[in-house]
């Protein structure tokens, strides 16, 4: 199944361009707010699996917002593909490097993103959204705690990120708009192979990243096991799972996003996001 947030309300995506408002269809039983819906995700799935679709309506995908707009926790994983670690001049990590993107950086799958001063880079990622509270979860059970997956971009301003005396990963990755997610949330059972998804991105039509989640150093179940061993993961929490190679920092010479660039990010079986970068207002 697929779900989308439209005007802050959770909808089931019945078919491309056709959606069902779950709060309305359930007679008010299910919450309209996506974050509240993740707290009752088993109820959402049960209703969506059995509902009739005659009240579905047409809507443009451009109306879809971030399907996980209010996470209490955002986890982000660095160097989770060996080829990205190499282009960043790091060894493959023995444990996952973890940072956060502040919630105010999150945005939807379409629209404009302001380019701040500095060196702005792209990082396409698989995003997982939790559907159940997970604490000390074994890797073999981890997928059962996931509401679904979506596309994310861990957009990064590298000057601030690398400023000393210690790196400022979280700040450098948290300008407004630096955490787009969307356009839909896809439940893991809908994916032919949830552990082997193609992801990539293009700038102005040029492919700059292409990879496969099978190449993660720490696959999704291992990430959930390791994170939940320390911090309980809560319904609606978001995990940015890392990026493959092809980022601007790893190029010779380095390449940075500029005002006027269009960034298209995709995951096969999930969809694509489109963003235009613009100069700051004067």
Wavefront OBJ file of the C-alpha trace (Angstrom):
o trace
v 0.000 0.000 0.000
v 0.981 3.614 -0.496
v 0.121 6.669 1.583
v 0.523 10.411 1.084
v 0.129 13.555 3.140
v -2.095 16.120 1.405
v -2.796 19.443 3.130
v -1.614 17.841 6.373
v -4.056 14.908 6.116
v -3.185 11.247 5.607
v -4.483 9.719 2.393
v -4.244 6.255 0.929
v -2.995 6.322 -2.646
v -5.382 4.096 -4.571
v -3.773 4.595 -7.981
v -1.641 7.333 -9.575
v -3.496 10.614 -9.020
v -6.351 8.992 -7.072
v -6.442 9.112 -3.264
v -8.736 8.414 -0.319
v -8.886 10.603 2.796
v -8.679 7.995 5.568
v -10.119 10.193 8.310
v -13.206 10.928 6.229
v -13.554 7.383 4.917
v -13.356 5.961 8.455
v -16.056 8.307 9.734
v -13.512 10.114 11.878
v -12.184 6.973 13.563
v -8.695 7.295 12.085
v -6.780 10.517 12.736
v -6.286 12.924 9.857
v -2.854 14.010 11.118
v -0.145 11.686 9.707
v 1.909 11.732 12.909
v -1.099 10.666 14.975
v -1.848 8.004 12.382
v 1.591 6.428 12.901
v 0.641 5.959 16.556
v -2.191 3.715 15.301
v -0.481 2.243 12.278
v -1.883 -1.270 12.678
v -5.397 0.227 12.627
v -4.516 2.301 9.559
v -3.279 -0.767 7.683
v -6.279 -2.862 8.651
v -8.727 -0.187 7.524
v -6.855 0.576 4.299
v -6.724 -3.111 3.377
v -10.491 -3.485 3.666
v -11.858 -0.119 2.630
v -13.950 0.507 -0.454
v -12.691 3.119 -2.854
v -15.817 4.793 -4.195
v -15.042 7.958 -2.191
v -11.559 8.297 -3.671
v -10.889 11.528 -5.547
v -8.448 12.824 -8.126
v -5.507 14.962 -7.031
v -2.229 16.047 -8.610
v 0.875 14.451 -7.119
v 2.256 17.981 -6.866
v -0.087 18.371 -3.865
v 1.674 15.593 -1.941
v 3.663 16.736 1.091
v 6.173 15.102 3.414
v 4.512 11.849 4.570
v 6.332 12.038 7.936
v 6.146 15.758 8.773
v 6.386 15.664 12.581
v 8.929 13.056 13.709
v 10.021 13.332 17.301
v 13.407 11.941 16.309
v 15.343 12.107 13.055
v 18.286 9.738 12.716
v 20.758 10.043 9.852
v 23.509 7.594 8.964
v 26.858 8.538 7.472
v 29.170 6.489 5.232
v 26.698 3.639 4.826
v 27.920 2.735 1.321
v 31.551 1.706 0.841
v 31.873 3.682 -2.402
v 30.661 6.862 -0.690
v 33.084 6.307 2.197
v 35.904 6.007 -0.359
v 34.980 9.189 -2.239
v 34.833 10.996 1.130
v 38.327 9.740 2.063
v 37.082 7.658 4.988
v 37.466 3.984 5.793
v 34.336 1.848 5.803
v 32.984 2.267 9.347
v 32.810 -0.608 11.811
v 29.699 0.906 13.380
v 27.242 3.346 11.797
v 28.059 7.047 12.268
v 24.849 8.689 13.515
v 23.801 12.342 13.432
v 20.507 14.197 13.093
v 18.790 16.635 10.802
v 16.738 19.102 12.824
v 13.011 18.821 12.195
v 12.775 22.356 10.795
v 14.904 21.216 7.834
v 12.233 18.764 6.660
v 10.110 19.635 3.656
v 7.985 18.036 0.971
v 8.852 16.302 -2.301
v 8.265 19.224 -4.675
v 9.041 22.935 -4.730
v 11.886 25.366 -4.218
v 14.849 25.188 -1.851
v 16.945 28.257 -1.019
v 20.694 27.873 -1.593
v 22.506 29.415 1.413
v 26.085 30.706 1.157
v 28.702 27.975 1.088
v 29.031 24.646 -0.712
v 25.654 22.927 -1.064
v 25.718 19.217 -1.887
v 23.192 16.482 -2.666
v 22.768 13.010 -1.091
v 19.854 10.834 -2.202
v 18.778 8.336 0.471
v 16.228 5.705 1.353
v 14.171 6.972 4.294
v 12.389 4.624 6.684
v 9.490 5.738 8.866
v 8.681 3.833 12.042
v 5.175 2.471 12.570
v 5.657 0.885 15.983
v 7.717 1.688 19.060
v 10.981 -0.220 18.764
v 13.346 -0.737 21.689
v 16.074 -3.370 21.726
v 14.707 -4.928 18.556
v 16.526 -7.824 16.900
v 17.557 -7.276 13.284
v 15.493 -10.246 12.098
v 12.346 -8.588 13.482
v 13.150 -5.008 12.480
v 11.123 -4.691 9.259
v 7.921 -5.444 11.186
v 8.386 -2.145 13.055
v 8.612 -0.062 9.862
v 5.511 1.751 8.601
v 7.079 2.264 5.204
v 9.844 3.749 3.140
v 10.159 6.950 1.155
v 12.734 8.998 -0.752
v 14.920 11.496 1.071
v 17.648 14.002 0.280
v 20.277 14.710 2.916
v 21.190 18.094 1.438
v 24.363 19.397 3.045
v 26.296 22.653 3.271
v 29.846 21.383 3.419
v 31.672 24.471 4.744
v 29.689 24.523 7.991
v 29.594 20.725 8.133
v 33.418 20.548 8.118
v 34.099 23.563 10.339
v 36.117 22.867 13.495
v 37.273 22.186 16.038
v 34.854 19.262 15.527
v 32.544 18.743 12.514
v 29.070 20.291 12.590
v 27.220 17.567 10.693
v 23.779 18.266 12.127
v 23.908 22.044 11.630
v 25.434 21.802 8.172
v 22.588 19.528 7.097
v 19.707 21.448 8.662
v 19.110 24.635 6.675
v 15.400 25.052 5.820
v 14.456 22.644 3.052
v 17.550 20.466 3.475
v 15.484 17.361 4.363
v 12.892 16.731 1.652
v 10.939 13.470 1.962
v 8.271 11.986 -0.294
v 6.248 11.809 -2.411
v 4.652 8.712 -0.861
v 5.188 6.218 1.927
v 5.318 2.671 0.552
v 4.722 -0.244 2.907
v 7.569 -2.780 2.847
v 5.302 -5.635 1.681
v 4.580 -3.781 -1.584
v 8.227 -3.785 -2.656
v 9.481 -6.762 -4.705
v 12.719 -6.764 -2.656
v 12.717 -4.272 0.193
v 16.469 -4.813 0.718
v 17.471 -4.160 -2.904
v 16.125 -0.868 -4.256
v 17.680 1.305 -6.949
v 18.096 4.935 -5.905
v 19.644 7.900 -7.624
v 19.395 11.559 -8.536
v 19.868 13.879 -11.491
v 20.859 17.541 -11.749
v 19.432 19.345 -14.763
v 18.849 15.957 -16.385
v 22.382 14.628 -15.758
v 22.593 11.469 -13.650
v 24.942 12.166 -10.739
v 24.075 9.307 -8.352
v 22.907 5.743 -8.886
v 23.150 2.951 -6.367
v 21.374 0.002 -4.773
v 20.361 -0.438 -1.162
v 21.757 -3.993 -1.260
v 25.160 -2.299 -1.034
v 24.509 -0.686 2.348
v 27.235 -1.395 4.885
v 24.506 -1.612 7.535
v 21.156 -2.666 6.003
v 17.902 -1.277 7.333
v 17.305 -4.133 9.826
v 20.822 -3.743 11.250
v 20.387 0.026 11.579
v 17.122 -0.391 13.472
v 18.683 -3.003 15.753
v 21.683 -0.806 16.547
v 19.714 2.408 17.019
v 16.991 0.787 19.111
v 19.616 -0.838 21.337
v 20.271 2.678 22.671
v 17.239 4.864 21.985
v 13.625 3.743 21.691
v 12.415 4.481 18.153
v 8.948 6.024 18.198
v 6.061 5.870 15.714
v 6.630 8.469 13.007
v 10.398 8.682 13.614
v 12.528 9.001 10.496
v 15.807 7.325 9.556
v 17.884 8.678 6.662
v 19.829 5.519 5.832
v 22.846 6.898 3.958
v 23.831 7.788 0.398
v 25.742 6.001 -2.378
v 28.644 7.595 -4.236
v 28.331 10.476 -6.660
v 27.999 13.452 -4.311
v 29.515 16.799 -5.246
v 32.186 16.647 -2.546
v 33.666 13.506 -4.063
v 34.126 14.944 -7.571
v 37.236 16.410 -9.155
v 36.812 19.309 -9.105
v 34.021 19.385 -6.481
v 30.593 20.401 -7.757
v 27.968 22.287 -5.784
v 24.287 23.029 -6.262
v 23.561 26.496 -7.667
v 20.482 28.679 -7.961
v 18.558 27.540 -11.032
v 19.507 23.855 -10.704
v 16.762 21.228 -10.767
v 17.362 18.185 -8.569
v 15.376 15.022 -9.310
v 15.650 12.233 -6.731
v 14.169 8.767 -7.227
v 13.825 5.289 -5.807
v 12.460 2.625 -8.138
v 9.130 1.402 -6.811
v 8.626 4.530 -4.693
v 8.625 7.468 -7.112
v 10.548 10.698 -7.527
v 10.965 14.141 -5.993
v 11.671 17.359 -7.907
v 13.210 20.510 -6.435
v 14.380 23.785 -7.924
v 17.163 25.662 -6.110
v 16.794 29.413 -5.791
v 18.905 32.290 -4.527
v 18.166 33.827 -1.115
v 15.736 36.725 -1.155
v 17.442 40.107 -1.110
l 1 2 3 4 5 6 7 8 9 10 11 12 13 14 15 16 17 18 19 20 21 22 23 24 25 26 27 28 29 30 31 32 33 34 35 36 37 38 39 40 41 42 43 44 45 46 47 48 49 50 51 52 53 54 55 56 57 58 59 60 61 62 63 64 65 66 67 68 69 70 71 72 73 74 75 76 77 78 79 80 81 82 83 84 85 86 87 88 89 90 91 92 93 94 95 96 97 98 99 100 101 102 103 104 105 106 107 108 109 110 111 112 113 114 115 116 117 118 119 120 121 122 123 124 125 126 127 128 129 130 131 132 133 134 135 136 137 138 139 140 141 142 143 144 145 146 147 148 149 150 151 152 153 154 155 156 157 158 159 160 161 162 163 164 165 166 167 168 169 170 171 172 173 174 175 176 177 178 179 180 181 182 183 184 185 186 187 188 189 190 191 192 193 194 195 196 197 198 199 200 201 202 203 204 205 206 207 208 209 210 211 212 213 214 215 216 217 218 219 220 221 222 223 224 225 226 227 228 229 230 231 232 233 234 235 236 237 238 239 240 241 242 243 244 245 246 247 248 249 250 251 252 253 254 255 256 257 258 259 260 261 262 263 264 265 266 267 268 269 270 271 272 273 274 275 276 277 278 279 280 281 282
